[in-house]
Each structure stands twice: as structure tokens, then as C-alpha cells.
Amino acid sequence: MILNVNIDHVATLRNARGGTEPDVLEAALISEAAGAKGIVCHLREDRRHIKDADVYNLKNNISTRLDLEMAMYDDIIALALDVVPDLVTIVPEGRQELTTEGGLDVIAIQHELITLCKKMHDKGIEVSLFIEPDKTQVEIAKSVGADMVELHTGTYANLTETSRQNGELIRINEATLFADSIGLKVAAGHGLNLDNTANIAKIKQIHELSIGHSIISNSIKYGLEATVKKFISIIESN
């Protein structure tokens, strides 16, 4: 299991003052030096944090894998086909949401996803779909041509009652095992932090964890390099 670091909120902080600090690329390079195996950025329709130029700059300068999170807007699809990241992760997106609030309904948009997967594959770009830990969603993700699914862990992360949290862990585990059994790679992410990542890291069939907000938040206390290393330690000890 590897750690991919989402650097969106470095851009959020930069944009708050409209300058160049903190530097998004520098944060990505620090994360790589600390042991991250991939860099994640989400180019939103409203460009509230990551900008188009950031995506190009990351692609041209990082040494690990670039995962471009995106919704299916025509201009962002065109940008992805031009940048050619290693992976695109297709996410739902609402303009008023503070953060992604749930997984794609791949059943409702499967025809659009078939077309998108073909376009990306023709450019050598792998496709991941950000979905709920649900076997039907996993099965349709495979049928439309996705290479990977990223399971939404936000529900698990937000639950405080142990029995309900354990129930959500069972859902995540079952969806992971099913995805693995039909040949899909599995990632997981959303809401993971220093306290709740360990239980997800115990699911060995998950190949990758994508973590952003908690890493950037904790870097205020520990520094970015040390925080990335803390998360890698949690992953490797489970």
C-alpha cells in the first residue's frame, strides 16, 4: 500500500492572498522526498484551488505519478488529454460543496464513462472512478472500462459510534475484495487522518491511499515532510 498526497489545500492557502506562496510544486516535491509515491490534485470547475498552470507544472516536474481528480467538464477533459497525467480520477462535483460529498453514481452515467475511458486510454491515461463502497458500483466501474476504483471513506471517517464505524469498515472491505477479484486496482480516500487511517491500512487489497486535508493541516504542527512520514509509518505498520 502506498501513500499519494493531495496538495489542493496548499493552493487554497496560496489563493487566499493571491500570491505565489506557499508553492504548490514545492509542496509536491517535499512530499515525494518524504516517501509519497504519487501527487494528487483536483482541478475544479471554479478553479477554487488548483489552477490549470499548476497541473502542467506538476506534470512537468514531479518524479512520481500524477493523479488528476476531475469532473466530466469538457474543458477539463480537454486539459487532461493535453497534460496526459498518469491517472485521472473521475469525481462528482457540486459548485456549492466545500469538499466532495460522496461517490459517483456510475450506473446513471455509464455511457458517458465508456466514452471518457476510451478517450483517456487512447492517450495512455489510466482511469479511476471515485465511488461508494458498493459492489454494484464496483461492477459497473469495471464494465465501463475503468482501471481502478477509489472507495469513498468519508462516511467511515465521519462516524463516531464504534458499531456504525465498524459496519462501514465491513462495507469498504467487502467492496475492496470484490473489486480485487474482478481485476480492478483499489484506492481509498476522503476524511482520513492520523487517528482513523490505520483501520483502512489493514485492508491489504487496497493499493493506494489518497490523503490531503489532514496532511496539510498537520503540517502546521509537524512540518510537511514529517507529516507525510507519519502517515507512511501508519500505513507500513498495519
URQUI-V823897 format. One record per pair of residues at least 12 apart in sequence whose C-alpha atoms are under 10 Angstrom apart, sorted by the first residue. I is the first residue (numbers start at 1). J is the second residue. D is the distance in whole Angstrom. If there is no record, write none. Layout:
i=I j=J d=D
i=I j=J d=D
This chain:
i=1 j=37 d=10
i=1 j=186 d=10
i=1 j=187 d=9
i=1 j=201 d=8
i=1 j=202 d=10
i=1 j=203 d=9
i=1 j=204 d=7
i=1 j=205 d=8
i=1 j=206 d=6
i=1 j=207 d=5
i=1 j=208 d=5
i=1 j=209 d=7
i=1 j=232 d=9
i=1 j=235 d=7
i=1 j=236 d=8
i=1 j=238 d=10
i=2 j=35 d=9
i=2 j=36 d=7
i=2 j=37 d=6
i=2 j=38 d=8
i=2 j=187 d=9
i=2 j=201 d=10
i=2 j=206 d=9
i=2 j=207 d=6
i=2 j=208 d=5
i=2 j=209 d=6
i=2 j=210 d=9
i=2 j=232 d=8
i=2 j=235 d=8
i=2 j=236 d=9
i=3 j=31 d=10
i=3 j=32 d=10
i=3 j=35 d=8
i=3 j=36 d=5
i=3 j=37 d=6
i=3 j=38 d=7
i=3 j=39 d=9
i=3 j=187 d=10
i=3 j=207 d=9
i=3 j=208 d=6
i=3 j=209 d=5
i=3 j=210 d=6
i=3 j=211 d=7
i=3 j=228 d=8
i=3 j=229 d=10
i=3 j=231 d=8
i=3 j=232 d=7
i=3 j=235 d=8
i=3 j=236 d=10
i=4 j=31 d=9
i=4 j=32 d=9
i=4 j=35 d=9
i=4 j=36 d=6
i=4 j=37 d=6
i=4 j=38 d=4
i=4 j=39 d=5
i=4 j=40 d=6
i=4 j=64 d=9
i=4 j=65 d=9
i=4 j=66 d=9
i=4 j=67 d=9
i=4 j=187 d=10
i=4 j=189 d=10
i=4 j=208 d=7
i=4 j=209 d=6
i=4 j=210 d=5
i=4 j=211 d=6
i=4 j=212 d=8
i=4 j=228 d=9
i=4 j=232 d=10
i=5 j=27 d=10
i=5 j=28 d=8
i=5 j=31 d=7
i=5 j=32 d=9
i=5 j=35 d=10
i=5 j=36 d=6
i=5 j=37 d=8
i=5 j=38 d=6
i=5 j=39 d=5
i=5 j=40 d=6
i=5 j=41 d=9
i=5 j=66 d=10
i=5 j=67 d=10
i=5 j=209 d=8
i=5 j=210 d=6
i=5 j=211 d=5
i=5 j=212 d=6
i=5 j=213 d=9
i=5 j=215 d=8
i=5 j=216 d=9
i=5 j=228 d=8
i=6 j=27 d=10
i=6 j=28 d=8
i=6 j=31 d=10
i=6 j=38 d=9
i=6 j=39 d=6
i=6 j=40 d=4
i=6 j=41 d=6
i=6 j=42 d=8
i=6 j=66 d=10
i=6 j=67 d=9
i=6 j=68 d=10
i=6 j=69 d=10
i=6 j=210 d=7
i=6 j=211 d=6
i=6 j=212 d=4
i=6 j=213 d=7
i=6 j=214 d=10
i=6 j=215 d=8
i=6 j=216 d=9
i=7 j=24 d=7
i=7 j=25 d=9
i=7 j=27 d=7
i=7 j=28 d=7
i=7 j=31 d=9
i=7 j=39 d=7
i=7 j=40 d=6
i=7 j=41 d=6
i=7 j=42 d=9
i=7 j=49 d=10
i=7 j=50 d=9
i=7 j=211 d=9
i=7 j=212 d=6
i=7 j=213 d=8
i=7 j=215 d=9
i=7 j=216 d=7
i=8 j=24 d=8
i=8 j=39 d=10
i=8 j=40 d=8
i=8 j=41 d=6
i=8 j=42 d=6
i=8 j=43 d=9
i=8 j=48 d=9
i=8 j=49 d=6
i=8 j=50 d=6
i=8 j=51 d=10
i=8 j=212 d=7
i=8 j=213 d=8
i=8 j=216 d=9
i=9 j=22 d=10
i=9 j=24 d=9
i=9 j=41 d=9
i=9 j=42 d=10
i=9 j=48 d=10
i=9 j=49 d=7
i=9 j=50 d=8
i=9 j=212 d=7
i=9 j=213 d=7
i=9 j=214 d=10
i=9 j=215 d=10
i=9 j=216 d=7
i=9 j=217 d=9
i=10 j=22 d=6
i=10 j=23 d=7
i=10 j=24 d=6
i=10 j=25 d=9
i=10 j=26 d=10
i=10 j=27 d=7
i=10 j=28 d=9
i=10 j=49 d=8
i=10 j=50 d=9
i=10 j=212 d=9
i=10 j=213 d=9
i=10 j=216 d=7
i=10 j=217 d=10
i=11 j=23 d=8
i=11 j=24 d=6
i=11 j=25 d=10
i=11 j=27 d=10
i=11 j=41 d=10
i=11 j=48 d=9
i=11 j=49 d=5
i=11 j=50 d=6
i=11 j=51 d=8
i=11 j=54 d=9
i=12 j=24 d=10
i=12 j=47 d=10
i=12 j=48 d=7
i=12 j=49 d=5
i=12 j=50 d=8
i=13 j=49 d=8
i=14 j=49 d=8
i=14 j=50 d=10
i=15 j=48 d=8
i=15 j=49 d=7
i=15 j=50 d=9
i=15 j=51 d=10
i=16 j=48 d=10
i=16 j=49 d=9
i=23 j=54 d=10
i=24 j=41 d=10
i=24 j=50 d=9
i=24 j=54 d=7
i=24 j=55 d=10
i=24 j=57 d=9
i=24 j=58 d=8
i=25 j=39 d=10
i=25 j=54 d=8
i=25 j=55 d=9
i=25 j=57 d=7
i=25 j=58 d=6
i=25 j=59 d=10
i=25 j=61 d=8
i=25 j=62 d=8
i=26 j=58 d=10
i=26 j=61 d=10
i=26 j=62 d=10
i=27 j=39 d=10
i=27 j=216 d=9
i=27 j=224 d=8
i=27 j=225 d=9
i=28 j=40 d=9
i=28 j=41 d=10
i=28 j=58 d=8
i=28 j=61 d=9
i=28 j=62 d=7
i=28 j=63 d=10
i=28 j=64 d=10
i=28 j=224 d=10
i=29 j=58 d=9
i=29 j=61 d=8
i=29 j=62 d=7
i=29 j=63 d=8
i=29 j=64 d=9
i=29 j=225 d=10
i=30 j=224 d=7
i=30 j=225 d=6
i=30 j=226 d=10
i=30 j=228 d=9
i=31 j=215 d=10
i=31 j=224 d=7
i=31 j=225 d=6
i=31 j=226 d=9
i=31 j=227 d=9
i=31 j=228 d=6
i=31 j=229 d=9
i=32 j=62 d=8
i=32 j=63 d=8
i=32 j=64 d=7
i=32 j=65 d=10
i=32 j=225 d=9
i=32 j=228 d=9
i=33 j=63 d=10
i=33 j=225 d=8
i=33 j=228 d=9
i=33 j=229 d=10
i=34 j=224 d=9
i=34 j=225 d=5
i=34 j=226 d=7
i=34 j=227 d=9
i=34 j=228 d=6
i=34 j=229 d=6
i=34 j=230 d=10
i=34 j=232 d=9
i=35 j=64 d=10
i=35 j=225 d=9
i=35 j=228 d=7
i=35 j=229 d=7
i=35 j=231 d=10
i=35 j=232 d=7
i=36 j=64 d=8
i=36 j=65 d=10
i=36 j=225 d=10
i=36 j=228 d=7
i=36 j=229 d=8
i=36 j=231 d=10
i=36 j=232 d=8
i=37 j=63 d=9
i=37 j=64 d=6
i=37 j=65 d=7
i=37 j=66 d=9
i=37 j=208 d=9
i=38 j=62 d=9
i=38 j=63 d=9
i=38 j=64 d=5
i=38 j=65 d=5
i=38 j=66 d=6
i=38 j=67 d=7
i=38 j=86 d=10
i=38 j=208 d=9
i=38 j=209 d=10
i=38 j=210 d=9
i=39 j=58 d=8
i=39 j=59 d=10
i=39 j=62 d=8
i=39 j=63 d=9
i=39 j=64 d=7
i=39 j=65 d=6
i=39 j=66 d=5
i=39 j=67 d=6
i=39 j=68 d=9
i=39 j=210 d=9
i=39 j=211 d=10
i=39 j=212 d=10
i=40 j=55 d=10
i=40 j=58 d=10
i=40 j=65 d=8
i=40 j=66 d=6
i=40 j=67 d=5
i=40 j=68 d=6
i=40 j=69 d=7
i=40 j=87 d=9
i=40 j=88 d=9
i=40 j=89 d=9
i=40 j=210 d=7
i=40 j=211 d=9
i=40 j=212 d=8
i=41 j=54 d=9
i=41 j=55 d=8
i=41 j=58 d=9
i=41 j=66 d=8
i=41 j=67 d=7
i=41 j=68 d=5
i=41 j=69 d=6
i=41 j=70 d=9
i=41 j=88 d=10
i=41 j=89 d=10
i=41 j=212 d=9
i=42 j=55 d=9
i=42 j=67 d=8
i=42 j=68 d=6
i=42 j=69 d=4
i=42 j=70 d=6
i=42 j=71 d=9
i=42 j=88 d=10
i=42 j=89 d=9
i=42 j=90 d=10
i=42 j=91 d=9
i=43 j=55 d=8
i=43 j=68 d=7
i=43 j=69 d=6
i=43 j=70 d=6
i=43 j=71 d=8
i=43 j=76 d=8
i=43 j=79 d=10
i=43 j=80 d=10
i=44 j=69 d=8
i=44 j=70 d=7
i=44 j=71 d=7
i=44 j=73 d=9
i=44 j=76 d=8
i=44 j=91 d=10
i=44 j=93 d=8
i=44 j=94 d=9
i=44 j=95 d=9
i=45 j=70 d=8
i=45 j=71 d=8
i=45 j=72 d=9
i=45 j=73 d=7
i=45 j=75 d=9
i=45 j=76 d=8
i=45 j=93 d=8
i=45 j=94 d=9
i=45 j=95 d=8
i=46 j=95 d=7
i=48 j=95 d=10
i=52 j=76 d=9
i=52 j=79 d=8
i=52 j=80 d=10
i=52 j=83 d=10
i=55 j=67 d=10
i=55 j=68 d=8
i=55 j=79 d=9
i=55 j=80 d=9
i=55 j=83 d=8
i=55 j=84 d=10
i=55 j=85 d=9
i=56 j=79 d=9
i=56 j=80 d=10
i=56 j=82 d=9
i=56 j=83 d=6
i=56 j=84 d=9
i=56 j=85 d=9
i=57 j=83 d=10
i=58 j=83 d=10
i=58 j=85 d=9
i=59 j=83 d=7
i=59 j=84 d=8
i=59 j=85 d=7
i=59 j=86 d=9
i=60 j=83 d=9
i=60 j=85 d=10
i=64 j=86 d=9
i=65 j=85 d=8
i=65 j=86 d=6
i=65 j=87 d=8
i=66 j=84 d=9
i=66 j=85 d=5
i=66 j=86 d=5
i=66 j=87 d=6
i=66 j=88 d=8
i=67 j=84 d=10
i=67 j=85 d=6
i=67 j=86 d=6
i=67 j=87 d=5
i=67 j=88 d=5
i=67 j=89 d=7
i=67 j=125 d=10
i=67 j=126 d=9
i=67 j=127 d=9
i=67 j=128 d=9
i=67 j=210 d=10
i=68 j=80 d=8
i=68 j=83 d=10
i=68 j=84 d=9
i=68 j=85 d=7
i=68 j=86 d=8
i=68 j=87 d=6
i=68 j=88 d=5
i=68 j=89 d=6
i=68 j=90 d=8
i=68 j=127 d=10
i=68 j=128 d=10
i=69 j=87 d=8
i=69 j=88 d=6
i=69 j=89 d=5
i=69 j=90 d=6
i=69 j=91 d=7
i=69 j=92 d=10
i=69 j=128 d=9
i=69 j=129 d=9
i=69 j=130 d=9
i=70 j=88 d=7
i=70 j=89 d=6
i=70 j=90 d=5
i=70 j=91 d=6
i=70 j=92 d=8
i=70 j=93 d=8
i=71 j=88 d=10
i=71 j=89 d=8
i=71 j=90 d=6
i=71 j=91 d=5
i=71 j=92 d=6
i=71 j=93 d=6
i=71 j=94 d=9
i=71 j=104 d=10
i=72 j=90 d=7
i=72 j=91 d=8
i=72 j=92 d=8
i=72 j=93 d=9
i=72 j=112 d=9
i=72 j=113 d=9
i=72 j=116 d=8
i=73 j=93 d=10
i=77 j=116 d=8
i=77 j=119 d=9
i=77 j=120 d=9
i=78 j=119 d=10
i=80 j=120 d=8
i=80 j=123 d=10
i=80 j=125 d=9
i=81 j=119 d=8
i=81 j=120 d=7
i=81 j=121 d=10
i=81 j=122 d=9
i=81 j=123 d=7
i=81 j=124 d=9
i=81 j=125 d=8
i=82 j=123 d=9
i=84 j=120 d=8
i=84 j=123 d=7
i=84 j=124 d=8
i=84 j=125 d=6
i=84 j=126 d=10
i=85 j=120 d=10
i=85 j=123 d=10
i=85 j=124 d=9
i=85 j=125 d=6
i=85 j=126 d=9
i=86 j=123 d=10
i=86 j=124 d=8
i=86 j=125 d=5
i=86 j=126 d=6
i=86 j=127 d=9
i=87 j=120 d=9
i=87 j=121 d=10
i=87 j=124 d=9
i=87 j=125 d=5
i=87 j=126 d=5
i=87 j=127 d=6
i=87 j=128 d=7
i=87 j=147 d=9
i=87 j=148 d=9
i=88 j=117 d=10
i=88 j=120 d=8
i=88 j=125 d=7
i=88 j=126 d=6
i=88 j=127 d=5
i=88 j=128 d=6
i=88 j=129 d=8
i=88 j=148 d=10
i=89 j=126 d=9
i=89 j=127 d=6
i=89 j=128 d=5
i=89 j=129 d=5
i=89 j=130 d=6
i=89 j=146 d=10
i=89 j=148 d=9
i=89 j=149 d=8
i=89 j=150 d=8
i=90 j=103 d=9
i=90 j=104 d=8
i=90 j=113 d=9
i=90 j=116 d=10
i=90 j=127 d=7
i=90 j=128 d=6
i=90 j=129 d=5
i=90 j=130 d=6
i=90 j=131 d=9
i=90 j=146 d=10
i=90 j=149 d=9
i=90 j=150 d=9
i=91 j=103 d=7
i=91 j=104 d=6
i=91 j=105 d=10
i=91 j=128 d=9
i=91 j=129 d=7
i=91 j=130 d=5
i=91 j=131 d=8
i=91 j=150 d=10
i=92 j=104 d=5
i=92 j=105 d=8
i=92 j=106 d=10
i=92 j=129 d=10
i=92 j=130 d=8
i=92 j=131 d=9
i=99 j=190 d=9
i=99 j=191 d=10
i=100 j=130 d=10
i=100 j=152 d=10
i=100 j=154 d=9
i=100 j=190 d=8
i=101 j=152 d=9
i=101 j=154 d=8
i=101 j=155 d=9
i=101 j=190 d=9
i=102 j=130 d=8
i=102 j=131 d=7
i=102 j=132 d=7
i=102 j=151 d=10
i=102 j=152 d=7
i=102 j=153 d=9
i=102 j=154 d=7
i=102 j=155 d=8
i=102 j=190 d=9
i=103 j=129 d=8
i=103 j=130 d=5
i=103 j=131 d=4
i=103 j=132 d=5
i=103 j=133 d=9
i=103 j=134 d=10
i=103 j=137 d=9
i=103 j=150 d=9
i=103 j=151 d=8
i=103 j=152 d=6
i=103 j=153 d=10
i=103 j=154 d=10
i=104 j=129 d=7
i=104 j=130 d=6
i=104 j=131 d=5
i=104 j=132 d=7
i=104 j=137 d=9
i=104 j=141 d=10
i=104 j=152 d=10
i=105 j=129 d=10
i=105 j=130 d=9
i=105 j=131 d=7
i=105 j=132 d=8
i=105 j=137 d=7
i=105 j=140 d=10
i=105 j=141 d=10
i=106 j=129 d=8
i=106 j=130 d=9
i=106 j=131 d=8
i=106 j=132 d=10
i=106 j=136 d=9
i=106 j=137 d=6
i=106 j=138 d=9
i=106 j=139 d=10
i=106 j=140 d=7
i=106 j=141 d=7
i=106 j=144 d=9
i=107 j=136 d=8
i=107 j=137 d=7
i=107 j=138 d=10
i=107 j=139 d=10
i=107 j=140 d=6
i=107 j=141 d=8
i=107 j=144 d=10
i=109 j=144 d=10
i=110 j=140 d=7
i=110 j=141 d=8
i=110 j=143 d=9
i=110 j=144 d=6
i=110 j=145 d=10
i=111 j=144 d=8
i=112 j=144 d=9
i=113 j=127 d=10
i=113 j=129 d=9
i=113 j=141 d=9
i=113 j=143 d=10
i=113 j=144 d=6
i=113 j=145 d=8
i=113 j=146 d=8
i=114 j=141 d=9
i=114 j=143 d=8
i=114 j=144 d=5
i=114 j=145 d=6
i=114 j=146 d=8
i=115 j=144 d=9
i=115 j=145 d=9
i=116 j=144 d=9
i=116 j=145 d=9
i=116 j=146 d=10
i=117 j=144 d=7
i=117 j=145 d=6
i=117 j=146 d=7
i=117 j=147 d=9
i=118 j=144 d=9
i=118 j=145 d=8
i=118 j=146 d=9
i=121 j=145 d=9
i=121 j=146 d=9
i=121 j=147 d=10
i=125 j=147 d=10
i=126 j=145 d=10
i=126 j=146 d=8
i=126 j=147 d=6
i=126 j=148 d=8
i=127 j=141 d=10
i=127 j=145 d=8
i=127 j=146 d=5
i=127 j=147 d=5
i=127 j=148 d=6
i=127 j=149 d=8
i=128 j=141 d=9
i=128 j=145 d=9
i=128 j=146 d=6
i=128 j=147 d=6
i=128 j=148 d=4
i=128 j=149 d=5
i=128 j=150 d=6
i=128 j=151 d=10
i=128 j=184 d=9
i=128 j=185 d=9
i=128 j=186 d=9
i=128 j=187 d=9
i=129 j=141 d=7
i=129 j=142 d=10
i=129 j=146 d=7
i=129 j=147 d=8
i=129 j=148 d=7
i=129 j=149 d=5
i=129 j=150 d=6
i=129 j=151 d=8
i=129 j=186 d=10
i=129 j=187 d=10
i=130 j=148 d=9
i=130 j=149 d=6
i=130 j=150 d=5
i=130 j=151 d=6
i=130 j=152 d=7
i=130 j=187 d=9
i=130 j=188 d=9
i=130 j=189 d=9
i=131 j=149 d=7
i=131 j=150 d=6
i=131 j=151 d=5
i=131 j=152 d=6
i=131 j=153 d=10
i=131 j=188 d=9
i=132 j=149 d=9
i=132 j=150 d=8
i=132 j=151 d=6
i=132 j=152 d=5
i=132 j=153 d=8
i=132 j=154 d=9
i=132 j=155 d=9
i=132 j=171 d=9
i=132 j=172 d=8
i=132 j=175 d=9
i=132 j=188 d=10
i=133 j=149 d=9
i=133 j=150 d=9
i=133 j=151 d=6
i=133 j=152 d=7
i=133 j=153 d=8
i=133 j=155 d=10
i=133 j=168 d=9
i=133 j=169 d=9
i=133 j=170 d=9
i=133 j=171 d=6
i=133 j=172 d=5
i=133 j=173 d=8
i=133 j=174 d=8
i=133 j=175 d=5
i=133 j=176 d=8
i=133 j=178 d=10
i=133 j=179 d=10
i=133 j=188 d=9
i=134 j=151 d=9
i=134 j=152 d=10
i=134 j=171 d=7
i=134 j=172 d=8
i=134 j=174 d=8
i=134 j=175 d=6
i=134 j=176 d=9
i=134 j=178 d=9
i=134 j=179 d=10
i=135 j=171 d=9
i=135 j=172 d=10
i=135 j=174 d=8
i=135 j=175 d=5
i=135 j=176 d=9
i=135 j=177 d=10
i=135 j=178 d=7
i=135 j=179 d=8
i=136 j=175 d=9
i=136 j=178 d=10
i=137 j=149 d=9
i=137 j=175 d=9
i=137 j=179 d=10
i=138 j=150 d=10
i=138 j=151 d=9
i=138 j=175 d=7
i=138 j=176 d=9
i=138 j=178 d=8
i=138 j=179 d=6
i=138 j=180 d=10
i=138 j=182 d=9
i=138 j=184 d=9
i=139 j=175 d=10
i=139 j=178 d=8
i=139 j=179 d=8
i=139 j=182 d=8
i=139 j=184 d=10
i=141 j=179 d=9
i=141 j=184 d=9
i=142 j=179 d=8
i=142 j=182 d=8
i=142 j=183 d=8
i=142 j=184 d=7
i=145 j=184 d=10
i=146 j=184 d=8
i=146 j=185 d=9
i=147 j=183 d=8
i=147 j=184 d=6
i=147 j=185 d=7
i=147 j=186 d=9
i=148 j=179 d=9
i=148 j=180 d=9
i=148 j=183 d=9
i=148 j=184 d=5
i=148 j=185 d=5
i=148 j=186 d=6
i=148 j=187 d=7
i=148 j=207 d=10
i=149 j=175 d=10
i=149 j=176 d=9
i=149 j=179 d=8
i=149 j=180 d=10
i=149 j=184 d=7
i=149 j=185 d=6
i=149 j=186 d=5
i=149 j=187 d=6
i=149 j=188 d=8
i=149 j=206 d=10
i=150 j=176 d=9
i=150 j=185 d=9
i=150 j=186 d=6
i=150 j=187 d=4
i=150 j=188 d=5
i=150 j=189 d=7
i=150 j=190 d=10
i=150 j=206 d=9
i=150 j=207 d=10
i=150 j=208 d=9
i=150 j=209 d=9
i=150 j=210 d=9
i=151 j=172 d=7
i=151 j=173 d=10
i=151 j=175 d=8
i=151 j=176 d=8
i=151 j=186 d=7
i=151 j=187 d=6
i=151 j=188 d=5
i=151 j=189 d=6
i=151 j=190 d=9
i=151 j=206 d=9
i=151 j=209 d=10
i=152 j=172 d=8
i=152 j=187 d=9
i=152 j=188 d=6
i=152 j=189 d=6
i=152 j=190 d=6
i=152 j=191 d=9
i=153 j=168 d=9
i=153 j=169 d=9
i=153 j=172 d=8
i=153 j=188 d=6
i=153 j=189 d=5
i=153 j=190 d=5
i=153 j=191 d=7
i=153 j=192 d=7
i=153 j=197 d=10
i=153 j=200 d=9
i=154 j=168 d=10
i=154 j=188 d=10
i=154 j=189 d=7
i=154 j=190 d=5
i=154 j=191 d=5
i=154 j=192 d=8
i=155 j=168 d=7
i=155 j=169 d=10
i=155 j=190 d=9
i=155 j=191 d=8
i=156 j=168 d=6
i=156 j=169 d=7
i=156 j=171 d=10
i=156 j=172 d=9
i=156 j=190 d=9
i=156 j=191 d=8
i=156 j=192 d=9
i=156 j=196 d=9
i=156 j=200 d=9
i=157 j=169 d=10
i=157 j=189 d=10
i=157 j=190 d=8
i=157 j=191 d=5
i=157 j=192 d=6
i=157 j=193 d=8
i=157 j=195 d=9
i=157 j=196 d=7
i=157 j=197 d=9
i=158 j=190 d=10
i=158 j=191 d=7
i=158 j=192 d=9
i=158 j=196 d=10
i=166 j=199 d=9
i=169 j=199 d=8
i=169 j=200 d=8
i=169 j=203 d=9
i=172 j=188 d=9
i=172 j=200 d=8
i=172 j=203 d=9
i=172 j=206 d=10
i=173 j=200 d=9
i=173 j=202 d=9
i=173 j=203 d=6
i=173 j=204 d=9
i=173 j=205 d=9
i=173 j=206 d=9
i=174 j=203 d=10
i=176 j=188 d=9
i=176 j=203 d=8
i=176 j=204 d=9
i=176 j=205 d=7
i=176 j=206 d=7
i=176 j=207 d=10
i=177 j=203 d=9
i=177 j=204 d=9
i=177 j=205 d=7
i=177 j=206 d=9
i=178 j=205 d=10
i=179 j=205 d=9
i=179 j=206 d=10
i=180 j=205 d=7
i=180 j=206 d=8
i=180 j=207 d=10
i=181 j=205 d=10
i=185 j=205 d=8
i=185 j=206 d=8
i=185 j=207 d=7
i=185 j=208 d=9
i=186 j=205 d=7
i=186 j=206 d=5
i=186 j=207 d=6
i=186 j=208 d=7
i=186 j=209 d=9
i=187 j=205 d=9
i=187 j=206 d=6
i=187 j=207 d=6
i=187 j=208 d=5
i=187 j=209 d=6
i=187 j=210 d=7
i=188 j=200 d=8
i=188 j=201 d=9
i=188 j=206 d=7
i=188 j=207 d=8
i=188 j=208 d=6
i=188 j=209 d=5
i=188 j=210 d=6
i=188 j=211 d=9
i=189 j=208 d=9
i=189 j=209 d=6
i=189 j=210 d=5
i=189 j=211 d=6
i=189 j=212 d=9
i=190 j=209 d=9
i=190 j=210 d=7
i=190 j=211 d=7
i=190 j=212 d=8
i=190 j=213 d=9
i=190 j=214 d=10
i=191 j=210 d=10
i=191 j=211 d=8
i=191 j=212 d=9
i=191 j=213 d=8
i=191 j=214 d=8
i=192 j=209 d=9
i=192 j=210 d=8
i=192 j=211 d=6
i=192 j=212 d=8
i=192 j=213 d=8
i=192 j=214 d=7
i=192 j=215 d=9
i=192 j=231 d=10
i=193 j=211 d=8
i=193 j=212 d=9
i=193 j=213 d=8
i=193 j=214 d=5
i=193 j=215 d=8
i=193 j=217 d=10
i=193 j=218 d=9
i=193 j=231 d=8
i=194 j=214 d=8
i=194 j=215 d=9
i=194 j=218 d=9
i=194 j=227 d=9
i=194 j=230 d=8
i=194 j=231 d=7
i=194 j=234 d=8
i=195 j=231 d=10
i=195 j=234 d=9
i=196 j=234 d=10
i=197 j=209 d=9
i=197 j=211 d=9
i=197 j=231 d=8
i=197 j=234 d=7
i=197 j=235 d=8
i=197 j=238 d=10
i=198 j=231 d=9
i=198 j=233 d=10
i=198 j=234 d=6
i=198 j=235 d=7
i=198 j=236 d=9
i=198 j=237 d=8
i=198 j=238 d=7
i=199 j=234 d=10
i=199 j=235 d=9
i=199 j=238 d=8
i=200 j=235 d=9
i=200 j=238 d=9
i=201 j=234 d=8
i=201 j=235 d=5
i=201 j=236 d=8
i=201 j=237 d=9
i=201 j=238 d=6
i=202 j=234 d=10
i=202 j=235 d=8
i=202 j=236 d=9
i=202 j=237 d=9
i=202 j=238 d=5
i=203 j=238 d=9
i=204 j=238 d=9
i=208 j=235 d=10
i=209 j=231 d=10
i=209 j=232 d=10
i=209 j=235 d=9
i=211 j=228 d=10
i=211 j=231 d=9
i=212 j=228 d=10
i=214 j=227 d=9
i=214 j=228 d=10
i=214 j=231 d=10
i=215 j=227 d=6
i=215 j=228 d=7
i=215 j=229 d=10
i=215 j=230 d=9
i=215 j=231 d=8
i=216 j=228 d=9
i=218 j=230 d=10
